[in-house]
Amino acid sequence: MLKPDQSILQELEEQRPSFAPGLLSRAEKDRLIERGIAGLFRWYQARSQAKRNWNPDRSFDWRNFRTDLSPELNTVLEGFYAVEQYAPDYTVRTIQMNRRSYGRSQFQIRWGSEEEKHSDLWLNTLLFSRYRSPEWIEDYQNTLREQVWQTPWDDPLHGTLYVVFQERATQLNYLNTAIIARGKSDKPEHKDDIDPILAQAAETIAIDEAAHYYFFLEIARLFLYYYPAETVEALFDVIKHFAMPALDIIPNAKQLGEQLYRSGIYGPREFSSDVVQVALRNLGFESRAALTRGIKKTRLVPDEDGNLFDSSIFELFDYNSVELAVKKLFGKVQKYEQEVGLDAIKPTEFKSSGMGPAE
């Protein structure tokens, strides 16, 4: 049997495509991500208007808000108010970061309007608690707004993953505050902090934060599905350097952090078990350790279209579950488009990434 000429083999190898058949180009993946986000925004906007259209002044019985809450709980409420004072900065920075994305920039405008309500709600807790005078609160507001919040990340991928954890952490803060206000805390300093109005307020905002969390989680899944290697690395980076927003510029941030920890509202344990672990499971990872192992598997150089040659990364998280979640997202968008007639003009369609573990 004649052996093939080595020069012919070399020529054939040079002509071999640099990516596996069926993989999408970077431009096509970007287009699919953007269509998914734009459709998700329209669905989200309609749902938020129908389900969560509450008012920070009229939706709560502020006249009956307790005026004898513990100093510890009042410290927490002041902290929540302080963090929300930077909502204009959060909104502006994220809009600028995502300005070229229609769906994301439109959502950030909507997000900012919802966060503004949160700011007004926490302001009302300070005013009606009588713990501080209106003059003190106004001076505190002026002090807070002398500082400007800067985003810890300046690219959409890191920014998206950061807010996944931030929104989940914020939701957890408010849910645990509601537990105190419902009289279910096991902390002695909070045994007399029962206030159904505060509980209602904290739970109402927590529902908003849950909606925000799931919006950003959907975007994170889109990135993880179409850009798994880059997303895994960014995910590890964000978790490693995560900090709640504005704590570096709030004057009494240390006091707030200590009180949140002592009250059992939020601390390292809650961040690890109730924020990171929950978000990672939602993204298909078994644990933080699995993500760390994933980093070692992603030291791969993608081709010019962002495609990988090695499928070993898919051993580290459930890529099939991510694909199912992305398909479900596109299905939800398609259903909404059918309800409003957009499907007849510009339907949103799912397209497989062509990646994933071998069958």
LINHU-V120687 format. One record per residue. N is the residue number from 1. RES is the residue in three letters. SS is DSSP state (hx for helix, st for strand, lp for the rest). Layout:
BEGIN
n=N res=RES ss=SS
n=N res=RES ss=SS
END
This chain:
BEGIN
n=1 res=MET ss=lp
n=2 res=LEU ss=lp
n=3 res=LYS ss=lp
n=4 res=PRO ss=lp
n=5 res=ASP ss=lp
n=6 res=GLN ss=hx
n=7 res=SER ss=hx
n=8 res=ILE ss=hx
n=9 res=LEU ss=hx
n=10 res=GLN ss=hx
n=11 res=GLU ss=hx
n=12 res=LEU ss=hx
n=13 res=GLU ss=hx
n=14 res=GLU ss=hx
n=15 res=GLN ss=hx
n=16 res=ARG ss=lp
n=17 res=PRO ss=lp
n=18 res=SER ss=lp
n=19 res=PHE ss=lp
n=20 res=ALA ss=lp
n=21 res=PRO ss=lp
n=22 res=GLY ss=lp
n=23 res=LEU ss=lp
n=24 res=LEU ss=lp
n=25 res=SER ss=lp
n=26 res=ARG ss=hx
n=27 res=ALA ss=hx
n=28 res=GLU ss=hx
n=29 res=LYS ss=hx
n=30 res=ASP ss=hx
n=31 res=ARG ss=hx
n=32 res=LEU ss=hx
n=33 res=ILE ss=hx
n=34 res=GLU ss=hx
n=35 res=ARG ss=hx
n=36 res=GLY ss=hx
n=37 res=ILE ss=hx
n=38 res=ALA ss=hx
n=39 res=GLY ss=hx
n=40 res=LEU ss=hx
n=41 res=PHE ss=hx
n=42 res=ARG ss=hx
n=43 res=TRP ss=hx
n=44 res=TYR ss=hx
n=45 res=GLN ss=hx
n=46 res=ALA ss=hx
n=47 res=ARG ss=hx
n=48 res=SER ss=hx
n=49 res=GLN ss=hx
n=50 res=ALA ss=hx
n=51 res=LYS ss=hx
n=52 res=ARG ss=lp
n=53 res=ASN ss=lp
n=54 res=TRP ss=lp
n=55 res=ASN ss=lp
n=56 res=PRO ss=lp
n=57 res=ASP ss=lp
n=58 res=ARG ss=lp
n=59 res=SER ss=lp
n=60 res=PHE ss=lp
n=61 res=ASP ss=lp
n=62 res=TRP ss=hx
n=63 res=ARG ss=hx
n=64 res=ASN ss=hx
n=65 res=PHE ss=lp
n=66 res=ARG ss=lp
n=67 res=THR ss=lp
n=68 res=ASP ss=lp
n=69 res=LEU ss=lp
n=70 res=SER ss=lp
n=71 res=PRO ss=hx
n=72 res=GLU ss=hx
n=73 res=LEU ss=hx
n=74 res=ASN ss=hx
n=75 res=THR ss=hx
n=76 res=VAL ss=hx
n=77 res=LEU ss=hx
n=78 res=GLU ss=hx
n=79 res=GLY ss=hx
n=80 res=PHE ss=hx
n=81 res=TYR ss=hx
n=82 res=ALA ss=hx
n=83 res=VAL ss=hx
n=84 res=GLU ss=hx
n=85 res=GLN ss=lp
n=86 res=TYR ss=lp
n=87 res=ALA ss=hx
n=88 res=PRO ss=hx
n=89 res=ASP ss=hx
n=90 res=TYR ss=hx
n=91 res=THR ss=hx
n=92 res=VAL ss=hx
n=93 res=ARG ss=hx
n=94 res=THR ss=hx
n=95 res=ILE ss=hx
n=96 res=GLN ss=hx
n=97 res=MET ss=hx
n=98 res=ASN ss=lp
n=99 res=ARG ss=lp
n=100 res=ARG ss=lp
n=101 res=SER ss=lp
n=102 res=TYR ss=hx
n=103 res=GLY ss=hx
n=104 res=ARG ss=hx
n=105 res=SER ss=hx
n=106 res=GLN ss=hx
n=107 res=PHE ss=hx
n=108 res=GLN ss=hx
n=109 res=ILE ss=hx
n=110 res=ARG ss=hx
n=111 res=TRP ss=hx
n=112 res=GLY ss=hx
n=113 res=SER ss=hx
n=114 res=GLU ss=hx
n=115 res=GLU ss=hx
n=116 res=GLU ss=hx
n=117 res=LYS ss=hx
n=118 res=HIS ss=hx
n=119 res=SER ss=hx
n=120 res=ASP ss=hx
n=121 res=LEU ss=hx
n=122 res=TRP ss=hx
n=123 res=LEU ss=hx
n=124 res=ASN ss=hx
n=125 res=THR ss=hx
n=126 res=LEU ss=hx
n=127 res=LEU ss=hx
n=128 res=PHE ss=hx
n=129 res=SER ss=hx
n=130 res=ARG ss=lp
n=131 res=TYR ss=lp
n=132 res=ARG ss=lp
n=133 res=SER ss=lp
n=134 res=PRO ss=hx
n=135 res=GLU ss=hx
n=136 res=TRP ss=hx
n=137 res=ILE ss=hx
n=138 res=GLU ss=hx
n=139 res=ASP ss=hx
n=140 res=TYR ss=hx
n=141 res=GLN ss=hx
n=142 res=ASN ss=hx
n=143 res=THR ss=hx
n=144 res=LEU ss=hx
n=145 res=ARG ss=lp
n=146 res=GLU ss=lp
n=147 res=GLN ss=lp
n=148 res=VAL ss=lp
n=149 res=TRP ss=lp
n=150 res=GLN ss=lp
n=151 res=THR ss=lp
n=152 res=PRO ss=lp
n=153 res=TRP ss=lp
n=154 res=ASP ss=lp
n=155 res=ASP ss=lp
n=156 res=PRO ss=hx
n=157 res=LEU ss=hx
n=158 res=HIS ss=hx
n=159 res=GLY ss=hx
n=160 res=THR ss=hx
n=161 res=LEU ss=hx
n=162 res=TYR ss=hx
n=163 res=VAL ss=hx
n=164 res=VAL ss=hx
n=165 res=PHE ss=hx
n=166 res=GLN ss=hx
n=167 res=GLU ss=hx
n=168 res=ARG ss=hx
n=169 res=ALA ss=hx
n=170 res=THR ss=hx
n=171 res=GLN ss=hx
n=172 res=LEU ss=hx
n=173 res=ASN ss=hx
n=174 res=TYR ss=hx
n=175 res=LEU ss=hx
n=176 res=ASN ss=hx
n=177 res=THR ss=hx
n=178 res=ALA ss=hx
n=179 res=ILE ss=hx
n=180 res=ILE ss=hx
n=181 res=ALA ss=hx
n=182 res=ARG ss=lp
n=183 res=GLY ss=lp
n=184 res=LYS ss=lp
n=185 res=SER ss=lp
n=186 res=ASP ss=lp
n=187 res=LYS ss=lp
n=188 res=PRO ss=hx
n=189 res=GLU ss=hx
n=190 res=HIS ss=hx
n=191 res=LYS ss=lp
n=192 res=ASP ss=lp
n=193 res=ASP ss=lp
n=194 res=ILE ss=lp
n=195 res=ASP ss=lp
n=196 res=PRO ss=hx
n=197 res=ILE ss=hx
n=198 res=LEU ss=hx
n=199 res=ALA ss=hx
n=200 res=GLN ss=hx
n=201 res=ALA ss=hx
n=202 res=ALA ss=hx
n=203 res=GLU ss=hx
n=204 res=THR ss=hx
n=205 res=ILE ss=hx
n=206 res=ALA ss=hx
n=207 res=ILE ss=hx
n=208 res=ASP ss=hx
n=209 res=GLU ss=hx
n=210 res=ALA ss=hx
n=211 res=ALA ss=hx
n=212 res=HIS ss=hx
n=213 res=TYR ss=hx
n=214 res=TYR ss=hx
n=215 res=PHE ss=hx
n=216 res=PHE ss=hx
n=217 res=LEU ss=hx
n=218 res=GLU ss=hx
n=219 res=ILE ss=hx
n=220 res=ALA ss=hx
n=221 res=ARG ss=hx
n=222 res=LEU ss=hx
n=223 res=PHE ss=hx
n=224 res=LEU ss=hx
n=225 res=TYR ss=hx
n=226 res=TYR ss=hx
n=227 res=TYR ss=lp
n=228 res=PRO ss=hx
n=229 res=ALA ss=hx
n=230 res=GLU ss=hx
n=231 res=THR ss=hx
n=232 res=VAL ss=hx
n=233 res=GLU ss=hx
n=234 res=ALA ss=hx
n=235 res=LEU ss=hx
n=236 res=PHE ss=hx
n=237 res=ASP ss=hx
n=238 res=VAL ss=hx
n=239 res=ILE ss=hx
n=240 res=LYS ss=hx
n=241 res=HIS ss=lp
n=242 res=PHE ss=lp
n=243 res=ALA ss=lp
n=244 res=MET ss=lp
n=245 res=PRO ss=lp
n=246 res=ALA ss=lp
n=247 res=LEU ss=lp
n=248 res=ASP ss=lp
n=249 res=ILE ss=lp
n=250 res=ILE ss=lp
n=251 res=PRO ss=lp
n=252 res=ASN ss=lp
n=253 res=ALA ss=hx
n=254 res=LYS ss=hx
n=255 res=GLN ss=hx
n=256 res=LEU ss=hx
n=257 res=GLY ss=hx
n=258 res=GLU ss=hx
n=259 res=GLN ss=hx
n=260 res=LEU ss=hx
n=261 res=TYR ss=hx
n=262 res=ARG ss=hx
n=263 res=SER ss=lp
n=264 res=GLY ss=lp
n=265 res=ILE ss=lp
n=266 res=TYR ss=lp
n=267 res=GLY ss=lp
n=268 res=PRO ss=hx
n=269 res=ARG ss=hx
n=270 res=GLU ss=hx
n=271 res=PHE ss=hx
n=272 res=SER ss=hx
n=273 res=SER ss=hx
n=274 res=ASP ss=hx
n=275 res=VAL ss=hx
n=276 res=VAL ss=hx
n=277 res=GLN ss=hx
n=278 res=VAL ss=hx
n=279 res=ALA ss=hx
n=280 res=LEU ss=hx
n=281 res=ARG ss=hx
n=282 res=ASN ss=hx
n=283 res=LEU ss=lp
n=284 res=GLY ss=lp
n=285 res=PHE ss=lp
n=286 res=GLU ss=lp
n=287 res=SER ss=lp
n=288 res=ARG ss=hx
n=289 res=ALA ss=hx
n=290 res=ALA ss=hx
n=291 res=LEU ss=hx
n=292 res=THR ss=hx
n=293 res=ARG ss=hx
n=294 res=GLY ss=hx
n=295 res=ILE ss=hx
n=296 res=LYS ss=hx
n=297 res=LYS ss=hx
n=298 res=THR ss=lp
n=299 res=ARG ss=lp
n=300 res=LEU ss=lp
n=301 res=VAL ss=lp
n=302 res=PRO ss=lp
n=303 res=ASP ss=lp
n=304 res=GLU ss=lp
n=305 res=ASP ss=lp
n=306 res=GLY ss=lp
n=307 res=ASN ss=lp
n=308 res=LEU ss=lp
n=309 res=PHE ss=lp
n=310 res=ASP ss=lp
n=311 res=SER ss=lp
n=312 res=SER ss=hx
n=313 res=ILE ss=hx
n=314 res=PHE ss=hx
n=315 res=GLU ss=hx
n=316 res=LEU ss=lp
n=317 res=PHE ss=lp
n=318 res=ASP ss=lp
n=319 res=TYR ss=hx
n=320 res=ASN ss=hx
n=321 res=SER ss=hx
n=322 res=VAL ss=hx
n=323 res=GLU ss=hx
n=324 res=LEU ss=hx
n=325 res=ALA ss=hx
n=326 res=VAL ss=hx
n=327 res=LYS ss=hx
n=328 res=LYS ss=hx
n=329 res=LEU ss=hx
n=330 res=PHE ss=hx
n=331 res=GLY ss=hx
n=332 res=LYS ss=hx
n=333 res=VAL ss=hx
n=334 res=GLN ss=hx
n=335 res=LYS ss=hx
n=336 res=TYR ss=hx
n=337 res=GLU ss=hx
n=338 res=GLN ss=hx
n=339 res=GLU ss=hx
n=340 res=VAL ss=hx
n=341 res=GLY ss=lp
n=342 res=LEU ss=lp
n=343 res=ASP ss=hx
n=344 res=ALA ss=hx
n=345 res=ILE ss=hx
n=346 res=LYS ss=hx
n=347 res=PRO ss=lp
n=348 res=THR ss=lp
n=349 res=GLU ss=lp
n=350 res=PHE ss=lp
n=351 res=LYS ss=lp
n=352 res=SER ss=lp
n=353 res=SER ss=lp
n=354 res=GLY ss=lp
n=355 res=MET ss=lp
n=356 res=GLY ss=lp
n=357 res=PRO ss=lp
n=358 res=ALA ss=lp
n=359 res=GLU ss=lp
END
